[in-house]
Amino acid sequence: MLAVRVIPCLDVHAGNVTRGIQFGKAESGELKNVGDPVEMAIRYDAQGADEMVFYDITASAHGRATMVDVIRRVAERCFMPLTVGGGVRTVEDMRELLKAGADKTSINSSAVSNPDLIRQGAEKFGSQCIVVSIDAKRTGPESWEVFVQGGRKNTGLNAIEWAQRAVELGAGEIVLNSIDGDGTKAGYDVELTRRIADSIPVPVVASGGAGNLDHMVEVVQKGHAAAVLAASIFHYGTYTVSQVKEYLSSKGIVMRRD
C-alpha cells in the first residue's frame, strides 16, 4: 500500500496567499489575504507536509514573474516537493517553473483547450512532472462535468472520462477539485473521487471541502484518494499538518514518515 500524502495548498494572488469559497474571484472582492506564501510554506514544511501545491490565480505576465520568484525563494528554504499551476499554457512555461524549483507543474484550463500539451510535457519532462488539475462540479445525480476559467465555464466534458484521457496522454497525477466543496469545509466529493481513482492507474489527490479530520479519513478509505489537499483548515490554524498525519495514522492509514 502506498503511503498517503498530506498537501497544503496555497492560492497566490499578487504575491499573497488568498482564500475564497467555491472559487470566489479576486476582482469581486471575494478573496481574503491570509499570509505570505514563503513564510507559510516554511511553516508547513516544518510541520511535516509531504508536498506543497501553489496555484497562481493572478493569471497575468506580472503575476507569472511574481510566482516564479515565490517558487525560487520557497525552493531555497524548503525540502518538500513543490507543485505549481495557474496560467501554465506552454512547455516553456513548465520549463520556467521547473527551473525555478518546482518538482511538478499543474495544468487545468490549458489542458482542456490543448490536450496535446499533456503529451508534450510528459515527453519533455516525464509524466511524474505533469499534473492535470480537474475542477469538477456535480451536474446531476450521476453526473460531474469539468469547468475551466476558474470555475466560470462549463466545458460539458464528463469529469471521469476527462481524467482517463488525461492519463492516457501522459498525466502522472490528477488533482480533483470539487467546486461544490471548495472552501465550504463540508467534506470532499467522496463519490467522484472514488470513481476517478478506481478508473485510472495514477494517484488522485482529493481537493475541495476539507473541514475536519474525518473528512480526510473518509476520502482516503472510501474515496481511495492517494493524497489529501487542503487550504482553509491549515491556513486558519484549525489543524497542523502533523495533527492530520497523526490522526490518519491512528485510523490505520499508512502515512509518509518524515
C-alpha positions as CSV (number, residue, x, y, z in Angstrom):
1,M,0.0,0.0,0.0
2,L,1.3,3.4,-1.0
3,A,1.7,6.0,1.9
4,V,-0.9,8.7,1.8
5,R,0.3,12.3,1.4
6,V,-0.9,15.4,3.2
7,I,-0.6,18.5,1.0
8,P,-1.3,22.1,1.9
9,C,-2.5,24.3,-1.0
10,L,-1.6,28.0,-1.4
11,D,-3.6,30.1,-3.8
12,V,-1.4,33.0,-4.7
13,H,-2.8,36.3,-5.9
14,A,-0.5,39.3,-6.5
15,G,2.2,37.7,-4.2
16,N,-0.1,36.9,-1.3
17,V,-1.9,33.8,-0.2
18,T,-5.7,34.1,-0.5
19,R,-8.8,32.1,0.3
20,G,-12.3,32.2,-1.2
21,I,-15.4,30.0,-1.2
22,Q,-16.5,28.0,-4.3
23,F,-13.9,29.7,-6.5
24,G,-14.6,33.3,-5.4
25,K,-12.9,35.8,-7.6
26,A,-10.3,38.4,-6.8
27,E,-11.9,41.1,-8.8
28,S,-15.2,40.8,-7.0
29,G,-13.5,41.1,-3.6
30,E,-14.5,37.6,-2.6
31,L,-10.9,36.6,-1.6
32,K,-9.2,37.2,1.7
33,N,-5.4,37.6,2.1
34,V,-4.2,35.1,4.6
35,G,-0.4,35.4,4.5
36,D,2.9,35.5,2.8
37,P,3.5,32.4,0.6
38,V,7.1,31.9,1.5
39,E,6.6,32.2,5.3
40,M,3.6,29.8,5.1
41,A,5.5,27.3,3.1
42,I,8.3,27.3,5.6
43,R,5.8,26.7,8.4
44,Y,4.1,23.8,6.6
45,D,7.5,22.3,5.8
46,A,8.4,22.4,9.5
47,Q,5.0,20.7,10.3
48,G,5.9,17.8,8.0
49,A,4.0,18.5,4.8
50,D,4.6,15.8,2.2
51,E,4.3,18.3,-0.6
52,M,3.1,21.8,-1.3
53,V,0.8,23.0,-4.1
54,F,0.8,26.6,-5.3
55,Y,-1.8,28.0,-7.7
56,D,-1.1,31.3,-9.3
57,I,-4.6,32.8,-9.6
58,T,-3.3,36.2,-10.8
59,A,-3.1,34.9,-14.4
60,S,-1.0,37.8,-15.9
61,A,2.6,38.3,-17.1
62,H,3.4,40.2,-13.9
63,G,1.8,37.5,-11.8
64,R,3.9,34.9,-13.5
65,A,7.1,36.8,-12.7
66,T,6.0,37.1,-9.1
67,M,5.1,33.4,-8.9
68,V,8.5,32.3,-10.3
69,D,10.2,34.5,-7.6
70,V,8.0,32.9,-4.9
71,I,8.8,29.4,-6.0
72,R,12.5,30.2,-6.2
73,R,12.5,31.6,-2.7
74,V,10.5,28.6,-1.3
75,A,12.7,26.1,-3.0
76,E,15.8,27.7,-1.3
77,R,14.2,27.3,2.1
78,C,12.1,24.1,1.9
79,F,12.8,20.4,1.2
80,M,9.4,19.2,0.3
81,P,8.3,18.7,-3.4
82,L,6.5,21.7,-4.9
83,T,3.7,21.5,-7.5
84,V,2.9,24.8,-9.3
85,G,0.0,25.6,-11.5
86,G,-2.1,28.5,-12.8
87,G,-1.6,30.1,-16.2
88,V,0.7,27.3,-17.4
89,R,0.0,27.2,-21.2
90,T,3.2,26.0,-22.9
91,V,6.1,23.7,-22.4
92,E,8.2,26.8,-21.9
93,D,6.0,27.8,-19.0
94,M,6.6,24.4,-17.5
95,R,10.3,24.7,-18.0
96,E,10.4,28.1,-16.3
97,L,8.7,26.8,-13.2
98,L,10.8,23.6,-13.1
99,K,14.0,25.7,-13.4
100,A,12.8,27.9,-10.5
101,G,12.5,24.9,-8.2
102,A,9.1,23.2,-8.9
103,D,9.1,19.5,-9.0
104,K,5.8,19.2,-10.9
105,T,3.7,21.6,-13.0
106,S,-0.1,21.5,-12.9
107,I,-2.3,22.3,-15.9
108,N,-6.0,22.8,-16.0
109,S,-7.8,25.0,-18.5
110,S,-4.9,24.8,-20.9
111,A,-5.0,21.0,-20.9
112,V,-8.7,21.1,-21.8
113,S,-8.2,23.6,-24.6
114,N,-5.0,21.9,-25.8
115,P,-4.9,18.2,-24.6
116,D,-1.7,17.7,-26.6
117,L,0.1,19.9,-24.0
118,I,-0.2,17.0,-21.6
119,R,1.7,14.7,-24.1
120,Q,4.3,17.4,-24.9
121,G,5.0,18.0,-21.2
122,A,5.2,14.3,-20.4
123,E,7.6,13.6,-23.3
124,K,9.8,16.6,-22.4
125,F,10.0,16.3,-18.6
126,G,8.5,12.9,-17.8
127,S,4.9,12.0,-16.6
128,Q,6.0,12.4,-13.0
129,C,6.3,16.2,-13.6
130,I,2.9,16.6,-15.2
131,V,-0.2,17.0,-13.0
132,V,-3.6,17.6,-14.5
133,S,-5.9,19.5,-12.2
134,I,-9.6,19.0,-12.8
135,D,-12.3,21.4,-11.5
136,A,-15.4,19.4,-11.4
137,K,-19.0,20.1,-10.4
138,R,-21.9,17.8,-10.0
139,T,-24.5,18.5,-12.7
140,G,-26.9,15.6,-12.0
141,P,-27.4,12.6,-9.7
142,E,-24.7,10.6,-11.6
143,S,-23.0,13.4,-13.5
144,W,-20.0,15.6,-12.9
145,E,-18.6,17.9,-15.5
146,V,-15.4,19.8,-16.0
147,F,-15.3,23.6,-15.5
148,V,-12.5,25.9,-16.6
149,Q,-11.6,29.6,-16.3
150,G,-11.6,29.4,-12.5
151,G,-14.9,27.5,-12.4
152,R,-16.7,30.0,-14.6
153,K,-17.1,28.0,-17.8
154,N,-18.7,24.6,-18.1
155,T,-16.9,22.6,-20.8
156,G,-19.5,19.8,-20.9
157,L,-16.8,17.3,-20.5
158,N,-17.5,14.3,-18.3
159,A,-15.1,14.6,-15.4
160,I,-14.3,10.8,-15.2
161,E,-13.8,10.4,-18.9
162,W,-11.5,13.5,-18.9
163,A,-9.4,12.1,-16.1
164,Q,-9.0,8.9,-18.1
165,R,-8.0,10.7,-21.2
166,A,-5.5,12.9,-19.4
167,V,-3.7,9.9,-18.0
168,E,-3.7,8.3,-21.5
169,L,-2.0,11.4,-22.8
170,G,0.7,11.2,-20.1
171,A,-0.5,12.8,-16.9
172,G,1.3,11.3,-13.9
173,E,-1.2,12.5,-11.3
174,I,-4.7,14.0,-11.1
175,V,-5.7,16.7,-8.6
176,L,-9.5,16.6,-8.3
177,N,-11.0,19.9,-7.2
178,S,-14.7,19.8,-6.1
179,I,-16.2,23.2,-6.9
180,D,-19.2,22.3,-4.8
181,G,-17.0,21.7,-1.8
182,D,-14.3,24.4,-2.3
183,G,-13.8,26.4,0.9
184,T,-17.1,25.1,2.4
185,K,-15.5,22.7,4.9
186,A,-18.4,20.4,4.2
187,G,-16.3,17.5,3.0
188,Y,-14.8,16.2,-0.1
189,D,-16.7,14.7,-3.0
190,V,-16.0,11.1,-2.0
191,E,-18.1,9.5,-4.7
192,L,-16.5,11.3,-7.6
193,T,-13.0,10.8,-6.1
194,R,-13.6,7.0,-5.8
195,R,-15.0,6.8,-9.4
196,I,-11.9,8.5,-10.8
197,A,-9.4,6.8,-8.6
198,D,-10.8,3.4,-9.4
199,S,-10.7,4.1,-13.2
200,I,-7.1,5.3,-13.6
201,P,-3.6,3.9,-12.7
202,V,-2.1,7.1,-11.3
203,P,-2.6,8.8,-8.0
204,V,-5.7,11.0,-7.3
205,V,-5.3,14.0,-4.9
206,A,-8.6,14.9,-3.3
207,S,-9.2,18.6,-3.1
208,G,-12.1,20.9,-2.1
209,G,-14.2,20.7,1.1
210,A,-11.9,19.6,3.9
211,G,-13.4,20.7,7.2
212,N,-12.3,18.2,9.7
213,L,-10.1,15.2,10.1
214,D,-12.8,12.6,9.5
215,H,-13.4,14.2,6.0
216,M,-9.8,13.2,5.2
217,V,-10.2,9.7,6.6
218,E,-13.3,9.2,4.6
219,V,-11.9,10.4,1.2
220,V,-8.9,8.1,1.7
221,Q,-10.8,5.0,2.9
222,K,-13.9,5.3,0.8
223,G,-12.8,7.6,-2.0
224,H,-9.4,5.8,-2.5
225,A,-7.5,9.1,-2.7
226,A,-3.7,8.8,-2.7
227,A,-3.4,12.2,-1.0
228,V,-5.5,14.9,0.7
229,L,-5.1,18.5,-0.2
230,A,-6.5,21.3,2.0
231,A,-6.1,25.0,2.5
232,S,-8.5,26.7,4.9
233,I,-8.1,24.2,7.8
234,F,-4.3,24.8,7.7
235,H,-4.2,28.5,6.9
236,Y,-6.6,29.4,9.8
237,G,-4.9,27.1,12.3
238,T,-7.7,24.6,12.7
239,Y,-5.2,21.7,12.4
240,T,-1.5,21.4,11.8
241,V,-0.2,19.0,9.1
242,S,1.3,16.8,11.9
243,Q,-2.1,16.6,13.6
244,V,-3.7,15.4,10.3
245,K,-0.9,12.8,9.8
246,E,-1.2,11.5,13.4
247,Y,-5.0,11.2,13.2
248,L,-5.0,9.4,9.8
249,S,-2.3,7.1,11.1
250,S,-4.5,6.3,14.2
251,K,-7.2,5.2,11.8
252,G,-4.9,2.6,10.2
253,I,-4.0,4.7,7.2
254,V,-0.3,4.4,6.1
255,M,1.3,7.8,6.2
256,R,4.6,9.0,4.9
257,R,7.2,9.4,7.6
258,D,9.5,12.5,7.9
